[in-house]
Amino acid sequence: MPGPSRGRPARRPLSVRRPVPAKRGKAANSRLRIAVGRVLLITALLAAGVKLVQVQGFQAEALSAQAERQRATPIDIPAERGSITDRNGNQLAFSIEARALYVLPALMRQKWDEEVKKNPELQSYEERAREIAEFVQKTLGREVSGQKTDADTVYALLTKDISYTEIADRVEPDKAEAISERYADVGFERRAVRVYPNGELASNIVGAANWRKDQQPPGTQGLLGLENSQNNLLSGTNGRRIVDTVQGNDTVVIPGPGRSREITPATPGKSLELTIDLDTQYAVQNMVTDYARKAGANSASAVVLDTATGEILAMANDKTFDPTDFGRATDAQRSNTAVSANFEPGSVHKIVTAAAAIEDGVYQPDSVLTVDGSIKVADRTIKDSTWHDTQKMSFTGVFAKSSNVGTLMAAQQVGADRFADLQAKFGLGSRTGSGLPGEEAGLVPPRQQWSGSTFGNLPIGQGLTVTLLQMTGMYQAIGNDGLRVPPRIIKAEIGADGSRTELAKPEGVRVVSPQTAKTVRDMFRSIVQSAPNGQSGTGTSAAVPGYQVSGKTGTGQQLEPSGLYSNSKYWITFAGIFPADSPRFAVGVMVDNPQAGTQESASSAPLFHDIASYLAQRYQVPMSAEPSPVVPLVL
């Protein structure tokens, strides 16, 4: 038996060898898989080719037109605008929700014509347009807010060859949604209509707002007054949504379900609570308007302040406007004259000299001054309004008789620097910070620029300008024991959830001591004093029976174009404190150039009387415990 071969392993017996797969079967399976893959690939390529030919050939025009017609566009959702109320919650301005109905006539016709091609039994586009128009008239009536919505008018819009048109823009939401739900091609936009329930009342303060479609995003925009200056607070924060819009015009949303998807909701704006009292504003505005008419004046204004807080209870001008039609208003009607008009205050300004002299101990109320008929200051000679020989007057009488000469004598004793300092403490030459838009600062010559005759003008209310609000604020300070509280018009902010945040009260400015303020108030009661033998003051018509009144008349000469003071054009002013013995209100009035010969042209004291009488009734002010004492004016 032969042995194993050297160098090679021994072969296994055939009984234990593994079978070897046939190579021929493996190759056949591989060829089959390759063939199937090729068939699938060719099929997919053929299908893609067929689709490509279909899209680029047969459907190219339709798809191109569809892509041209619409695109997804992110747009803002305008927030609900806050309201404006008076101090008691009475609405002065608020918004109501509305809808603007619109259609895309050219697109509507094209889509409907395509449907008719598919289904020839459908009505024509004209028939469908007539059906829609008749439903619109049935739902809305023949007119909405001055816009015609009768079937014929709407049909004419639907059949016009235009891309976009509005049917009506102040439609009630439920009616607009009913129309759009029935006819998806009629779209609607959310609108807010600003409502002013009191019409022109306080319009110079509140201002006006209107829906602006041309702004981005479209929404209610404050255009005048507080509506404008507080627009950001009232407007809130816009939301965000995605809509399908017409290509080339991202502001036109294609109507129909599923065309709008909200992303972020809008946050409503805050509301404003003002300091004014609606009833007081109404009464004062009517009085001012009536007085200006009777006087034949260019304009007239009045301000009522709370002496303790500086809050503006009423601010009225004779010229107002309709906030819903402010486009027709003149500049004079839109202007808030009480803060935007600068004028020379005249003798009302003499309270600065009185306060300075009492504060510094220069004079006492019963001090006696020898007053000539004129006085020379630098190169100017100043006279009293009525010529008189040299006479003795009490210091109180100097102001009760409104003596220019006596006032300048006292001012010279006070000194120019002290006088200038007190004017600044009274807030003159600076805006009050009231929160009212369009407020002027007035013009007070800086001390370093005074000429020799400047100090002959300022103490008698010439050579400087003030606003009516500033002038009234001076008397508020004297009524508030010498503490001037800057006036304000906004009392609180109201959140959308009803939360109320009162604004911080402005910090007061100490002008004079409480004792000085009381002394000056008592002195200025003599202005309304009525007594025989030449002992009456210049403002007797301001007196209110049963109450002590403290105040001052004023007549400021206006300038002619030549730069010289006019002898026929005046500002007639009055400022006062009511009641004088227990101050509640400071009232200032200004009448611009009343016509000579009218009863109202002589003084604005009667207008103060009317306002003070109303305040006594409205606020149930207790009568004074005793009448004002009659004091000697001319000795």
Phi, psi and omega per residue, in radians:
M1 nan 2.089 -3.054
P2 -1.178 2.554 3.139
G3 -1.473 2.980 3.140
P4 -1.120 2.579 3.128
S5 -1.248 2.453 3.110
R6 -1.274 2.370 3.062
G7 1.542 -0.104 3.127
R8 -2.210 2.490 3.115
P9 -1.243 2.670 -3.107
A10 -1.259 2.473 -3.135
R11 -1.349 2.470 3.093
R12 -1.228 2.723 3.043
P13 -1.177 2.688 -3.095
L14 -1.059 -0.447 -3.086
S15 -1.230 -0.303 -3.118
V16 -1.987 0.084 3.111
R17 -1.340 2.487 3.070
R18 -1.364 2.524 3.102
P19 -1.245 2.517 3.138
V20 -1.715 2.151 3.133
P21 -1.056 2.626 -3.122
A22 -1.318 2.202 3.133
K23 -1.107 -0.516 -3.070
R24 -1.174 -0.688 3.137
G25 -1.183 -0.646 3.111
K26 -1.106 -0.765 -3.140
A27 -1.135 -0.616 -3.125
A28 -1.170 -0.740 3.117
N29 -1.104 -0.708 -3.130
S30 -1.102 -0.753 -3.137
R31 -1.108 -0.617 -3.140
L32 -1.150 -0.765 3.139
R33 -1.099 -0.710 3.133
I34 -1.108 -0.689 -3.113
A35 -1.158 -0.768 3.129
V36 -1.107 -0.748 3.127
G37 -1.045 -0.707 -3.138
R38 -1.138 -0.705 -3.141
V39 -1.100 -0.774 3.136
L40 -1.116 -0.738 -3.136
L41 -1.104 -0.776 -3.138
I42 -1.116 -0.677 3.124
T43 -1.106 -0.784 3.127
A44 -1.087 -0.741 3.142
L45 -1.135 -0.701 3.116
L46 -1.116 -0.724 3.136
A47 -1.117 -0.757 3.109
A48 -1.096 -0.680 3.130
G49 -1.139 -0.734 3.117
V50 -1.085 -0.769 3.129
K51 -1.118 -0.675 3.136
L52 -1.128 -0.743 3.108
V53 -1.125 -0.682 -3.131
Q54 -1.134 -0.795 -3.107
V55 -1.195 -0.823 -3.053
Q56 -1.399 -0.362 -3.111
G57 -1.784 -1.269 -3.001
F58 -1.301 -0.652 -3.054
Q59 -1.780 0.038 -3.036
A60 -0.999 -0.804 -3.071
E61 -1.154 -0.778 -3.113
A62 -1.154 -0.775 -3.136
L63 -1.170 -0.657 3.107
S64 -1.102 -0.727 3.130
A65 -1.145 -0.698 3.130
Q66 -1.133 -0.756 3.120
A67 -1.133 -0.591 -3.138
E68 -1.213 -0.541 -3.047
R69 -1.350 -0.489 -2.986
Q70 -2.503 2.762 3.047
R71 -2.794 2.680 3.098
A72 -1.428 2.230 -3.059
T73 -2.305 2.255 3.030
P74 -1.402 2.281 3.099
I75 -2.349 2.794 3.129
D76 -1.430 2.604 3.012
I77 -1.797 1.965 -3.131
P78 -1.050 2.392 3.115
A79 -1.360 2.746 3.072
E80 -1.182 2.275 -3.082
R81 -1.402 2.440 3.113
G82 -1.234 2.849 -3.134
S83 -1.698 3.005 3.053
I84 -2.208 2.226 -3.124
T85 -2.214 2.900 3.008
D86 -1.466 -3.037 -3.046
R87 -1.171 -0.300 -3.125
N88 -1.826 0.166 3.107
G89 1.534 0.064 3.095
N90 -1.237 2.308 -3.051
Q91 -1.251 2.260 3.016
L92 -1.867 -0.537 3.091
A93 -2.729 2.368 3.058
F94 -2.713 2.949 -3.092
S95 -1.993 2.531 2.985
I96 -2.092 2.594 -3.093
E97 -1.359 2.474 3.111
A98 -2.564 3.065 3.121
R99 -2.314 2.600 2.997
A100 -1.910 2.042 3.098
L101 -1.450 2.343 3.123
Y102 -2.529 2.853 3.092
V103 -2.443 2.810 3.050
L104 -2.025 1.439 -2.959
P105 -0.958 -0.786 -3.098
A106 -1.116 -0.763 3.130
L107 -1.178 -0.690 3.108
M108 -1.033 -0.815 -3.119
R109 -1.107 -0.764 -3.108
Q110 -1.090 -0.801 3.135
K111 -1.114 -0.731 -3.110
W112 -1.216 -0.655 3.101
D113 -1.100 -0.637 3.084
E114 -1.125 -0.677 3.111
E115 -1.172 -0.648 3.129
V116 -1.141 -0.630 3.089
K117 -1.078 -0.650 3.132
K118 -1.307 -0.587 -3.094
N119 -2.382 1.562 -3.075
P120 -1.067 -0.250 -3.126
E121 -1.358 -0.198 3.124
L122 -1.170 2.701 3.093
Q123 -1.169 2.792 3.117
S124 -1.255 2.903 3.131
Y125 -1.086 -0.686 -3.135
E126 -1.082 -0.695 3.125
E127 -1.153 -0.702 3.119
R128 -1.168 -0.699 3.120
A129 -1.074 -0.703 3.105
R130 -1.130 -0.678 3.116
E131 -1.094 -0.792 3.133
I132 -1.104 -0.784 -3.100
A133 -1.067 -0.707 -3.139
E134 -1.205 -0.588 3.102
F135 -1.226 -0.644 3.088
V136 -1.074 -0.810 3.118
Q137 -1.102 -0.718 3.137
K138 -1.086 -0.629 -3.081
T139 -1.450 -0.711 -3.022
L140 -1.756 -0.332 -2.967
G141 1.561 -3.002 -3.049
R142 -1.548 -0.116 -3.120
E143 -2.750 2.484 3.068
V144 -2.338 1.996 3.096
S145 0.883 0.773 3.090
G146 1.481 -0.078 3.122
Q147 -1.757 2.306 -3.132
K148 -1.262 2.272 3.098
T149 -2.236 0.427 3.076
D150 -1.217 2.807 -3.015
A151 -1.026 -0.705 -3.107
D152 -1.133 -0.752 -3.141
T153 -1.130 -0.782 -3.129
V154 -1.165 -0.703 3.119
Y155 -1.044 -0.740 3.132
A156 -1.067 -0.651 3.109
L157 -1.197 -0.721 -3.088
L158 -1.199 -0.450 -3.088
T159 -1.775 0.119 3.072
K160 -1.312 2.579 3.109
D161 -1.551 1.219 -3.137
I162 -2.337 2.798 -3.074
S163 -1.448 -0.493 -3.040
Y164 -2.683 2.460 3.012
T165 -2.738 2.553 3.083
E166 -1.586 2.483 3.049
I167 -1.590 -0.833 3.099
A168 -2.815 2.631 -3.030
D169 -2.041 0.057 3.099
R170 -2.307 0.970 -3.067
V171 -1.604 2.464 3.085
E172 -1.101 2.401 -3.030
P173 -0.938 -0.799 -3.070
D174 -1.152 -0.591 3.127
K175 -1.253 -0.714 3.118
A176 -1.111 -0.731 -3.128
E177 -1.192 -0.578 3.104
A178 -1.139 -0.715 3.128
I179 -1.174 -0.803 -3.099
S180 -1.188 -0.558 3.121
E181 -1.183 -0.633 -3.135
R182 -1.388 -0.676 3.139
Y183 -2.181 1.724 -3.022
A184 -1.103 -0.370 -3.140
D185 -1.285 -0.220 3.076
V186 -1.645 1.951 -3.114
G187 -1.686 2.940 3.049
F188 -2.488 2.590 3.059
E189 -1.961 2.523 3.078
R190 -1.304 2.310 3.110
R191 -2.263 2.797 3.028
A192 -2.183 2.203 3.119
V193 -1.742 2.150 3.137
R194 -1.442 2.273 -3.072
V195 -2.023 2.347 3.091
Y196 -2.114 1.584 -2.975
P197 -1.122 -0.333 -3.110
N198 -1.827 0.251 3.076
G199 1.052 -2.157 -3.054
E200 -1.392 -0.136 -3.109
L201 -1.075 2.182 3.121
A202 1.081 0.346 -3.110
S203 -1.108 -0.547 3.117
N204 -1.160 -0.392 3.103
I205 -1.592 -0.962 -3.049
V206 -1.170 -0.750 -3.121
G207 1.508 -2.536 -3.083
A208 -2.700 2.627 3.055
A209 -2.410 2.692 -3.096
N210 -2.619 2.698 3.089
W211 -1.242 2.254 -3.138
R212 -2.044 1.866 3.122
K213 -1.340 -0.427 -3.052
D214 -1.434 -0.138 3.135
Q215 -1.612 2.860 3.094
Q216 -2.063 2.083 -0.097
P217 -1.368 2.787 3.039
P218 -1.017 2.490 -3.125
G219 3.037 -3.117 3.125
T220 -1.378 2.207 -3.098
Q221 -2.081 2.217 3.053
G222 -1.242 2.278 -3.033
L223 -2.024 -0.454 -3.110
L224 -2.473 2.739 2.995
G225 1.049 -2.625 3.139
L226 -1.126 -0.498 3.073
E227 -0.999 -0.588 -3.140
N228 -1.500 -0.886 -3.056
S229 -1.179 -0.489 3.125
Q230 -1.859 0.438 -3.027
N231 -1.056 -0.741 -3.101
N232 -1.098 -0.716 -3.136
L233 -1.204 -0.741 -3.122
L234 -1.223 -0.545 -3.013
S235 -1.315 -0.500 -3.086
G236 1.337 -2.768 -3.112
T237 -2.062 2.212 -3.107
N238 -1.192 2.641 3.012
G239 -1.626 -2.916 -3.075
R240 -2.514 2.450 3.060
R241 -2.588 2.822 3.086
I242 -1.883 2.308 -3.133
V243 -2.340 2.779 3.004
D244 -1.586 2.143 -3.088
T245 -2.127 2.856 3.092
V246 -1.224 2.299 3.130
Q247 -1.036 2.271 -3.131
G248 1.592 -0.132 3.097
N249 -2.574 1.549 -3.053
D250 -1.245 -0.048 -3.138
T251 -1.639 -0.189 -3.106
V252 -1.780 1.946 -3.126
V253 -1.509 2.339 3.107
I254 -1.295 2.164 -3.107
P255 -1.152 2.767 3.046
G256 2.231 2.783 -3.129
P257 -1.175 2.555 3.096
G258 1.355 0.128 -3.104
R259 -1.517 -0.155 -3.065
S260 -2.341 2.291 3.126
R261 -2.296 2.074 -3.123
E262 -1.352 2.362 3.115
I263 -1.854 -0.960 -3.117
T264 -2.235 2.197 3.123
P265 -1.240 2.707 3.120
A266 -1.403 2.641 3.065
T267 -1.825 2.080 -3.090
P268 -1.026 2.661 3.091
G269 -1.333 2.914 3.094
K270 -1.504 2.751 3.060
S271 -1.747 2.766 -3.137
L272 -1.974 2.298 2.991
E273 -1.831 2.041 -3.096
L274 -1.535 2.919 3.126
T275 -1.457 -0.279 -3.040
I276 -1.253 2.671 3.051
D277 -1.823 2.140 -3.002
L278 -1.017 -0.755 -3.118
D279 -1.145 -0.748 3.125
T280 -1.125 -0.742 3.112
Q281 -1.043 -0.749 -3.137
Y282 -1.084 -0.829 -3.101
A283 -1.131 -0.827 -3.096
V284 -1.146 -0.702 -3.135
Q285 -1.097 -0.719 3.102
N286 -1.136 -0.717 3.129
M287 -1.109 -0.765 -3.123
V288 -1.121 -0.779 -3.137
T289 -1.090 -0.755 -3.135
D290 -1.154 -0.712 -3.118
Y291 -1.160 -0.737 3.132
A292 -1.099 -0.679 3.128
R293 -1.137 -0.823 -3.136
K294 -1.129 -0.596 -3.112
A295 -1.436 -0.198 -3.064
G296 1.108 0.571 -3.036
A297 -1.447 2.749 3.041
N298 -1.120 -0.699 3.121
S299 -2.878 2.955 3.064
A300 -2.689 2.602 -3.136
S301 -2.545 2.754 3.075
A302 -2.559 2.575 3.112
V303 -2.307 2.390 3.048
V304 -2.107 2.133 3.122
L305 -1.995 2.571 2.933
D306 -1.365 2.094 -3.027
T307 -1.130 -0.525 -3.076
A308 -1.401 -0.600 -3.030
T309 -1.938 -0.282 -3.054
G310 1.335 0.074 -3.127
E311 -1.213 2.450 3.139
I312 -1.466 1.942 3.138
L313 -1.509 -0.500 3.079
A314 -2.732 2.508 3.061
M315 -2.557 1.856 -2.974
A316 -2.182 2.484 3.032
N317 -2.169 2.646 -3.123
D318 -1.252 -0.414 -3.139
K319 -1.814 2.175 -3.137
T320 -2.341 -3.056 -3.139
F321 -2.621 2.841 3.093
D322 -1.501 1.985 -3.081
P323 -1.084 -0.407 3.131
T324 -1.451 -0.133 3.135
D325 -2.447 0.750 -3.016
F326 -1.193 -0.281 -3.142
G327 -1.097 -0.426 3.139
R328 -1.572 -0.129 -3.089
A329 -1.277 2.562 3.069
T330 -1.420 2.906 3.094
D331 -1.047 -0.657 3.136
A332 -1.133 -0.634 3.127
Q333 -1.248 -0.629 -3.113
R334 -1.322 -0.449 -3.040
S335 -1.288 2.491 3.018
N336 -1.661 1.526 -3.008
T337 -0.995 -0.512 -3.095
A338 -1.098 -0.386 3.109
V339 -2.137 -0.243 -3.060
S340 -1.799 -0.237 -3.107
A341 -1.745 2.154 3.045
N342 -1.625 2.431 3.121
F343 -2.649 2.795 3.065
E344 -1.424 2.171 -2.991
P345 -1.303 -0.334 -3.077
G346 1.191 -2.568 -2.957
S347 -1.183 -0.253 3.034
V348 -0.986 -0.504 -3.096
H349 -1.264 -0.213 -3.086
K350 -1.145 -0.201 3.107
I351 -1.112 -0.440 3.102
V352 -1.117 -0.804 3.123
T353 -1.130 -0.743 -3.140
A354 -1.058 -0.817 -3.113
A355 -1.147 -0.715 -3.127
A356 -1.143 -0.744 -3.106
A357 -1.168 -0.704 3.106
I358 -1.218 -0.759 -3.118
E359 -1.072 -0.685 -3.090
D360 -1.583 0.037 3.107
G361 1.266 0.345 -3.137
V362 -1.216 -0.735 3.138
Y363 -2.416 2.828 2.959
Q364 -1.992 2.861 -3.098
P365 -0.960 -0.589 -3.098
D366 -1.728 0.170 3.063
S367 -1.061 2.528 -3.068
V368 -1.814 2.259 3.099
L369 -2.051 2.435 3.045
T370 -1.628 1.926 -2.949
V371 -1.919 2.105 3.054
D372 -1.434 3.080 -3.140
G373 -1.365 -0.252 3.133
S374 -2.693 2.889 3.115
I375 -2.540 2.522 -3.140
K376 -1.841 2.228 3.080
V377 -2.162 1.965 -3.055
A378 0.974 -2.093 -3.097
D379 -1.718 0.213 -3.097
R380 -1.992 2.537 3.010
T381 -1.984 2.095 -3.099
I382 -1.888 2.363 -3.123
K383 -2.022 2.822 2.958
D384 -1.302 2.763 -3.081
S385 -1.089 -0.563 3.067
T386 -2.072 2.197 -3.080
W387 -1.155 2.445 3.087
H388 -2.628 2.714 3.027
D389 -1.273 3.023 3.092
T390 -1.004 2.282 -3.129
Q391 -2.541 2.776 3.118
K392 -1.653 2.340 3.110
M393 -2.258 2.547 2.947
S394 -1.275 2.771 3.114
F395 -1.052 -0.635 3.043
T396 -1.090 -0.739 -3.121
G397 -1.112 -0.528 3.107
V398 -0.961 -0.720 -3.101
F399 -1.517 -0.593 3.103
A400 -1.120 -0.607 3.104
K401 -1.624 -0.034 3.135
S402 0.939 0.870 -3.132
S403 -1.376 2.056 3.058
N404 -1.130 -0.727 -3.094
V405 -1.118 -0.856 -3.140
G406 -1.091 -0.668 3.125
T407 -1.118 -0.750 -3.136
L408 -1.210 -0.572 3.053
M409 -1.064 -0.757 3.139
A410 -1.211 -0.694 -3.131
A411 -1.095 -0.661 3.113
Q412 -1.129 -0.572 3.089
Q413 -1.240 -0.592 3.114
V414 -1.224 -0.745 -3.118
G415 1.746 2.562 -3.058
A416 -1.127 -0.725 -3.094
D417 -1.134 -0.779 -3.140
R418 -1.145 -0.673 3.118
F419 -1.106 -0.806 3.139
A420 -1.088 -0.678 3.131
D421 -1.114 -0.711 -3.111
L422 -1.238 -0.626 3.064
Q423 -0.997 -0.751 -3.138
A424 -1.138 -0.698 3.122
K425 -1.144 -0.529 3.064
F426 -1.285 -0.100 3.071
G427 1.581 0.209 -3.099
L428 -1.376 2.524 -3.118
G429 1.493 0.011 3.129
S430 -2.361 2.586 3.051
R431 -1.128 2.590 -3.060
T432 -1.357 -0.331 -3.061
G433 1.321 0.497 -3.062
S434 -1.201 -0.338 -3.049
G435 1.609 0.054 3.128
L436 -1.588 2.244 3.129
P437 -1.216 2.681 3.102
G438 1.351 0.230 -3.085
E439 -1.315 2.321 3.082
E440 -1.619 2.800 -3.126
A441 -1.674 -0.162 -2.995
G442 1.288 3.127 -3.121
L443 -2.404 2.032 3.077
V444 -2.106 2.128 -3.118
P445 -1.023 2.276 3.072
P446 -1.030 2.511 -3.064
R447 -0.949 -0.690 -3.081
Q448 -1.230 -0.189 -3.132
Q449 -1.816 0.103 -3.123
W450 -1.194 2.408 2.992
S451 -1.639 -3.099 -3.121
G452 -1.096 -0.577 -3.080
S453 -1.596 -0.115 -3.116
T454 -1.017 -0.707 -3.099
F455 -1.325 -0.023 2.994
G456 -1.630 -0.184 -3.138
N457 -1.776 -0.911 -2.969
L458 -1.004 -0.798 -3.086
P459 -1.085 -0.372 3.129
I460 -1.824 0.262 3.019
G461 1.432 0.400 3.055
Q462 -2.014 2.739 3.071
G463 1.422 0.102 3.026
L464 -2.484 2.806 3.064
T465 -2.224 2.630 3.124
V466 -2.393 2.943 2.934
T467 -1.729 2.850 3.132
L468 -1.105 -0.625 3.116
L469 -1.133 -0.714 3.074
Q470 -1.093 -0.797 -3.106
M471 -1.071 -0.751 3.117
T472 -1.157 -0.602 3.122
G473 -1.100 -0.519 3.087
M474 -1.093 -0.727 -3.117
Y475 -1.350 -0.461 3.011
Q476 -1.079 -0.716 -3.131
A477 -1.096 -0.754 3.123
I478 -1.200 -0.624 3.103
G479 -1.239 -0.381 -3.116
N480 -1.805 0.670 3.091
D481 0.983 0.670 3.024
G482 1.496 0.037 3.138
L483 -1.815 1.969 3.111
R484 -1.465 2.150 3.068
V485 -1.866 2.009 -3.128
P486 -0.917 2.315 -3.095
P487 -1.185 2.709 3.091
R488 -2.530 2.722 -3.102
I489 -1.983 -0.416 -3.135
I490 -1.778 2.131 -3.095
K491 -1.638 -0.724 -3.079
A492 -2.724 2.800 3.015
E493 -1.917 2.385 -3.112
I494 -2.011 2.126 3.126
G495 -1.299 2.900 3.134
A496 -1.092 -0.431 3.117
D497 -1.520 0.081 3.127
G498 1.592 -0.056 3.127
S499 -1.173 2.438 -3.060
R500 -2.027 2.212 3.119
T501 -2.112 1.902 3.135
E502 -1.355 2.372 3.141
L503 -1.212 2.565 3.135
A504 -1.066 2.380 3.124
K505 -1.247 2.387 -3.137
P506 -1.117 2.589 -3.129
E507 -1.279 2.355 -3.114
G508 -1.316 2.761 3.119
V509 -2.075 2.122 3.123
R510 -1.308 2.030 -3.129
V511 -1.666 -0.946 3.078
V512 -2.450 2.992 -3.131
S513 -1.240 2.753 3.095
P514 -0.990 -0.660 -3.123
Q515 -1.167 -0.716 3.092
T516 -1.085 -0.763 -3.131
A517 -1.048 -0.759 3.135
K518 -1.133 -0.713 3.141
T519 -1.091 -0.763 3.135
V520 -1.153 -0.713 3.083
R521 -1.008 -0.797 -3.128
D522 -1.119 -0.717 3.114
M523 -1.061 -0.756 -3.035
F524 -1.370 -0.003 2.954
R525 -1.170 -0.458 -3.088
S526 -1.207 -0.302 3.127
I527 -1.094 -0.585 -3.137
V528 -1.709 0.131 -3.118
Q529 -1.198 2.351 3.078
S530 -2.077 2.002 -3.065
A531 -2.626 2.705 -3.115
P532 -1.308 3.036 3.031
N533 1.066 0.705 3.055
G534 1.239 0.366 -3.099
Q535 -1.781 0.270 3.104
S536 -1.523 2.602 3.068
G537 -1.455 -3.130 -3.074
T538 -1.490 -0.141 -3.055
G539 -2.168 0.724 -3.070
T540 -1.053 -0.507 -3.107
S541 -1.291 -0.068 3.083
A542 -1.531 -0.180 -3.072
A543 -1.100 2.515 3.087
V544 -2.105 2.035 -3.094
P545 -0.951 2.314 3.110
G546 1.565 -0.088 -3.094
Y547 -2.300 2.548 2.978
Q548 -1.421 2.337 3.141
V549 -2.183 2.351 3.071
S550 -2.139 2.258 -3.096
G551 -3.002 -3.031 -3.105
K552 -2.640 2.355 3.030
T553 -1.435 2.785 3.085
G554 -2.672 2.556 3.050
T555 -2.397 1.919 -3.130
G556 -1.812 2.173 3.110
Q557 -1.258 2.397 3.078
Q558 -1.577 2.760 -3.129
L559 -1.572 2.460 3.008
E560 -1.438 2.846 3.080
P561 -0.954 -0.450 3.135
S562 -1.250 -0.227 -3.099
G563 1.669 -0.094 3.130
L564 -1.623 2.686 3.113
Y565 -1.203 2.416 -3.132
S566 -1.388 2.601 3.037
N567 -1.744 0.123 -3.098
S568 -2.378 -0.188 -3.113
K569 -2.022 2.219 -3.047
Y570 -2.444 2.747 2.827
W571 -1.757 2.171 3.125
I572 -1.779 2.105 -3.030
T573 -2.208 2.787 2.972
F574 -2.703 2.404 3.043
A575 -2.363 2.419 -3.095
G576 -2.703 2.995 -3.109
I577 -2.109 2.298 -3.070
F578 -2.406 2.288 -0.332
P579 -1.252 2.745 -3.079
A580 -1.253 -0.555 -3.073
D581 -1.479 -0.297 3.096
S582 -2.609 1.345 -2.926
P583 -1.025 2.288 3.035
R584 -2.093 -0.629 -3.012
F585 -2.354 2.531 2.911
A586 -1.979 2.243 -3.061
V587 -2.181 2.274 3.068
G588 -2.195 2.415 3.108
V589 -2.326 2.575 3.101
M590 -2.463 2.269 3.091
V591 -2.084 2.127 -3.041
D592 -1.608 1.923 3.012
N593 0.954 1.079 3.029
P594 -1.152 2.614 -3.104
Q595 -1.327 2.319 3.141
A596 -1.037 2.507 3.109
G597 1.750 -0.326 3.086
T598 -1.460 2.648 3.132
Q599 -1.083 -0.569 -3.097
E600 -1.353 -0.232 -3.076
S601 -1.332 -0.337 -3.073
A602 -1.278 -0.591 -3.057
S603 -2.870 2.674 3.026
S604 -1.726 0.133 3.107
A605 -1.021 -0.668 3.111
P606 -1.066 -0.576 3.106
L607 -1.175 -0.706 3.043
F608 -1.033 -0.779 3.138
H609 -0.972 -0.807 -3.101
D610 -1.117 -0.737 -3.128
I611 -1.169 -0.796 -3.137
A612 -1.095 -0.671 3.118
S613 -1.102 -0.710 3.096
Y614 -1.122 -0.773 -3.129
L615 -1.034 -0.677 3.131
A616 -1.050 -0.693 -3.140
Q617 -1.349 -0.801 -3.071
R618 -1.061 -0.742 -3.064
Y619 -1.818 0.183 3.095
Q620 0.838 0.931 -3.116
V621 -1.282 2.187 3.105
P622 -1.078 2.511 3.100
M623 -1.147 2.721 3.116
S624 -1.141 2.533 -3.103
A625 -1.101 -0.540 3.140
E626 -2.617 2.699 3.120
P627 -1.238 2.823 3.082
S628 -1.129 2.395 3.112
P629 -1.218 2.547 3.055
V630 -1.474 2.171 -3.069
V631 -2.065 2.675 3.118
P632 -1.248 2.345 -3.141
L633 -1.878 -0.874 3.108
V634 -1.974 2.213 -3.046
L635 -1.720 nan nan
